[in-house]
Amino acid sequence: MSIWIRIGEFVSKVSASASAGAADLAEAVRTVFVGDPELRRRVAFSIAMIALSAKMAKADGIVTQDEVRAFQEIFSVPPAEARNVARLYDLAQGNVAGFEAYAEKMAGLCGSGRPNCTMLEDILDGLFHIAKADGLLHEREGLYLRRVAEIFEIGEDHYRSILARHVDLGEGDPYAVLGIERGQPFEAVKQHYRKLVADNHPDRLIARGLPAEFIAIATTRLAAINTAYEMIERGMRTL
């Protein structure tokens, strides 16, 4: 069954409590899917993407529909389920809980409990895509994303590598994208690159719990990794 159908069912279950002012989406996910931890993990990932992007839009003071459209474009929301995504987006914006407390709860539902958790990195990558929906990363959005990364226990070096994937490579550092220091022999760069490609293959992401509908995160990440590697390879050939 599609994750979007599950989310639609979830929306219908929480709508009553939301209208009563008790819309704690993280706790609702925990309660509704208490008997199925794997499904809970997949739904929690999806809810986190929607809700944290909504709170990010509110954080920069400009609440538009750009983030919703970016979510739909990147993650292929079926037209029939778009209303449920918008409903969750509105619920998250209307929730009085601050984004920090919310990010901590979602990390508890989605994460492994260890630093640099790959699932939480997937969420952060998706948030970067949504943040750039209007063509640039605003200062407040950047501060928001950095704080979410801290809550997710994503280390500074790892965060810089994620950030580098989302800046213009014409000005960015391809070594930072790959998360490797300059001056490494080309064979070491190639070996590291091949490991990144293997670790970020869509099948690997799905195996660790990423909903199949979200594989665009993997394909866009791989595109950035491939571009960075090609830049390094071309640079070494000219030496």
N, C-alpha and C positions, 0 to 999 in steps of 0.2 A: 504494500500500500504506500502511495506517495506520502512523503513527509508533509506536504502541503495539506493533504486530507486530514492527517493527524492534527496539524495546527488548526485547521478549520474546526475540528471537533473540540479542541482545547479552547478556542475562542468562545464557542457557544457555552461551554461549561463555566468560564470565568466572567462572562458578560454580566450576570446578575450581581456578583460581588463587586465588579468594577463600578456598576451604576450606583452601588451603595457606598462607594468610596473606599473599598478595601482591596484595591487591585495591586497585590504584591505578586507580580508575575513569576518571580523566582520561586517563591514559596508555593504558588499554585502549580508550577511544573513539578515540583517535588512531590506534592500531594496527589495530583491527578495520575501521575505515572509511577506511583510508589511500587507497584508490583512488577514493573518491567524496566530495570535499570539501563539496559542498552537503548531502548526506545526513549527513555527519559534523557539520556545523554544526547541523542540525536536531536530531539525536540529542543532541549535546553540550548544547544548550539544555535539553532535557528532563531529561537526567541532572543538569545543574547545579541545576535547580529541585528535584529530588527529594533530591539529596545535600546541598545547602546547607541545605535545610529540616530535614533530619535532624540535621545538625551544629548548627543553631540550637536545636533541641529539646534537644540534649545540653548546649549552652552555658548554658542557663538552669537546668540542674540538675533539670528536671522532664521526663522522657521519657514522653510519653503517645502515644496514637493519634490525638489531635486533629488534629495536623498532616497525618497521612496522610488522614484523612477530609476535611479541608479541601481538600487537593490533589485528591482524587477528586471533590468537589462542584464546585469551581471549574473544573477542567480536564477534566471529563467522561471519566474513565478507564472504559473498558468493563469490566463485571464480570469478563469472562474474563481480563482483563489485570491486575486488581487485585493478584493474587498477585505478579506480576513487579515492580510498583511497590513493594510491601511488601518484597520481597527486596532491591531496590536501596537502599531506605531503611535496612534492617538492615546492608547491606554498608558504607554510608557511615558509619553510627554506629560500626561495628566497626573502621573504618580508623583507625590510630593517627595519621595525618597531621593536623596542625592545620588549622582551617578557613581560616586566612590563606593558607597554602601552597596549599590546595585551590582557594580563590577565584582565586588568581593563575593557576593552571593552567587553570581554566575560562574565565577572561577571555581567555587566549591562544587557546583553541579557539573561543570564541563572539564575541569582540570584534573591533572594527575596528582596534584599535591607537591610536585617537584618544580624547581626553577626551570625556566625556558620550556615549559610544557608545549608540545607541538600543537595540541588542539587549541590552546589559548593563542598561540601565534597565528593560527588560521583565522581566529576571530579578529585579531588585530589587523591582519592583512586585509580582511574584508572591510573593516572600518576605514582603512586608508583609502580603499577604492571609493567608498561612499563619500568620504570627506572631500575627494577631488571631483565630485560630481559637477561642480560649477567651473571646473577648469584650473583650480589652484587650491593650495592648502593654506587656509587662513591661520593666522597666528594663534587664535584661541582654539582652533581645532587641533593644531600641533601640540599645544599645551595639554589639551584634553587627552589626546592619544598617548602622550608621554606618561601622563598620570595613570591611565589605564594599564599601560605596560608595567609600571611600577607595581600596581596592585596585582597584576598577573605574574609578578616575579620574573619578568623578562629582563635579563641583565643588560647593562648599558651597551656593551659591544654587540650583543645580539640585536638590541633595538636599533642601533645604527645601521646594521646590515638590512633590517626590515625597512627602515626609513630610506636607505639608498635605493631600494627597489622601486620606490615611488617618486623619485626625483628625476629630472631630466638628465639622462646619461651623458648628454653633451657637456654638462657641468659637473656631474657626479663622478664618483670614484668606482670604477668597475670592481676593484679589489674589495671595496666595502660591501658591494652587492653580494659577492661570493663569500664574504666573511673570512678573508685570508689576507695576511700581511704582504705588503710589497716586498720585492726582492727574493721571493721564493723561486726555485728552479721551475721551468715550465712543466716538467713531469709531475712535480708536486701540485701545481695549479690544476693540471689536467685530472689528476687523481681526485683532488678535492671536488672539482666540478662534476665528475662522474658520480661521486657519492651524493652530491646535492640533487642531481637529476634523478637518481634512484630513490632518494628519500622523499622527493616531492612529486613522484609520479602519481597521477590521479588514483590508480588502484591502491597505492600505499595510503593515501589520505582516507579513502573510503574504508580501508581495513582498520584504521585507527578510530573510526566512528564518525567521520565527516559524512553528512547526508549526500547521497549521489547527486542530488540536484545542485550541489554547491561546488562541483568540480571546476567551475570557472576560476575559482581561487587558485587551484593547482595549475591550470593552463596559463594564467596570466603571470604567476610566479615563475614558472618555467621559462616563459618568454623573456622575463627580465634577467634570469640567470644565464640563458643562452646568449643574450645580447652582450652581457658583461664579459662572458668568456670569449666571445668573438672579438671584442675590443682588445682584450689582453693578448689574444693570439695574434691579431694583426700588428699590435705594437711590438711584440717580440720578434716578429718576422722582419721588421724594418731595422732592427738593431744590427 
